[in-house]
Amino acid sequence: MNQNIKFVLSHKEGINLIKSDNSVFKSKFVFDSRPKKYLNKKNLLFQHFYGTEILFQKPLIDKNKVTLMDFQKFNNGIHFLYILPFSSRKALFETTYFSKEPLNDSIYKLDIKKYLKKKFPNQKYKSKFIEKGIIPMFYTNQKSPNKNIINIGTSGNWVRASTGYSFQNSFINSKEITDKLLKKKKLKIETNKKIKFLDKVFCYYIANYSFDSKNFFKSFFFKNEFKDIVSFLTGEIKFFKMVLIILTLPKKKLLFSMFKLIKNNQINDK
């Protein structure tokens, strides 16, 4: 509708009001995906990224090869670039950080410029489509004013804190909400507690052992089967397979991260 939402308010007789720039809407159910203001909070981990579609004059790209994590030097977290090819001339180049402080766009642009100069020296190209974003790498307790105002998307903790993936959760949760609407059940989505626990341990590890993160990801990607990796990232992995993956990772530091979270009483935080 191309309007900004001013507020969502519970009204009498179970009706909710949605006030926009130009209108007031009424509805029994409201699905609220508005992002919360997280950036004023300190010591929280974020995934922040900037990508641009690059079109080379010559066919320089292996269109059958995806570069997932090309790690770069960075002292305050994790920094890597990935390449998603569309053809032998066109690909998305994206610079990604896991850190507590998002950066200025000029830094992201310089990352990609330097990377292209290093990997494709003296080649001419055009920069086209651009995408950028900031994803919280933590879960929050977002309480709605009433049971018929449902937080969805990032606000509803549908995004995996450790990966930023949300599509799979969106499909599953949307179906669950639809089924509950039809059966007139309470519209509450429960998060997978095992996955949430592992995400918190992983994010603590990244925040405190970023210097060792390359070894962590090498173990994860090279010591496990691809189908299990995909299942783990989407949160649909079976418990036994999950344990096998964990055993391939740097266990000492992961265990220490878990104990620190328990000691600081952060495991049960929403």
Steps between C-alpha positions, in 0.01 A plus 500: 500500500812717502426651842686523829340339805476741793371256762297185563248525783265253668145632493169397650314179412815322380565741213848640435574836343788558258581868447698586188602830340166542327254247637371301796441127450303264721563128532445216745844356423819697435826342382776741594837467324632848578868485598587608851765759585794286611794720407485711816581189705864426582700176484257326266615307195371588153542359151532797267561478127520690173486336159508618143434326170812522285492466121841440339575582139659156457398150617717474813281306743452129547119496501496156666706608801370686806744663742333482842754645741819666383629624839664842528707653779285666765581553868155562649301202375471305176527636147459302180387543141292262297436474127169380356538455121212548256701452180860507380485881501260586781508427875398640837802603709410548863708613797371370835595568862411337831577773753351733762525816290348546151718701262462788258398413143828647372693224681288222348543651152876521551506133610345390171715736292823367658382140465423542130836667444675208673305215340434652158785749438472745210151378405217734403161457659175676588336506840124454477247376759585566868374332817589570861371422846554446871379182674502456881698193611296459817144420607271749670187486710251702297168503684187599311222712653259209457479147361363620165804718422762252383867590449639336187830507312795647688269643767361152563844336527449321169856578392773257610732698725808306387445515123245769416294238311124552521334353189455152643358629827270735307353212299454278807365772730264642237345157452470452876328838539259419214413162652439657842282773349283239328474296821448815714800422718736741676739658249826434681815376330749310716867515405713184492674509838796281393570720197459816706745366760761412236458838332574679826812290559618560144444877520689517830784308336508739203493806727786372717714281271471674165875447439434125485182519293664392173591162655147471637339543158758280327414220742130558449505498119775246428438239770127456443278384216336771293144377566564509876645851475187623319273328755698658785485849348126479440431358847350174374777267608441196721654497846748217427632675189522824694723333760727358227547847352579651839767235555684620188529855638754650747337345805712658773411857411138413428468337842661800663254727315210290626621510860551876486145549371361282778710679760380838375139370494464580130389159370136555590485859379252550219 
